[in-house]
Amino acid sequence: MDLYDLVKNNRLAIIAKPNASKTAVLGYDKARAAVRIAIAAPPDDGKANAELLKFLKKELGKECELISGKTGRKKIVRFS
């Protein structure tokens, strides 16, 4: 799966699954129009969010920021 194809208007909808054994893309949820991503970090103190942003920067080679979903599983990330 190519994440570039799923970025719309420099934004990507994500469903996060924290506390995974490794950070990886799990697939695309058509019903929610979001990418499912397992995150190898706990949701405590923003650790999972930081790991997610680090992973996306590595995968896509672009700076990104969390614009929605800081405390929830459904997140919106904007790329610059």
Secondary structure, 3 states (H helix, E strand, C coil): CCHHHHCECCEEEEEEECCCCCCEEEEEECCCCEEEEECCCCCHHHHHHHHHHHHHHHHHCCCEEEEECCCCCEEEEEEC
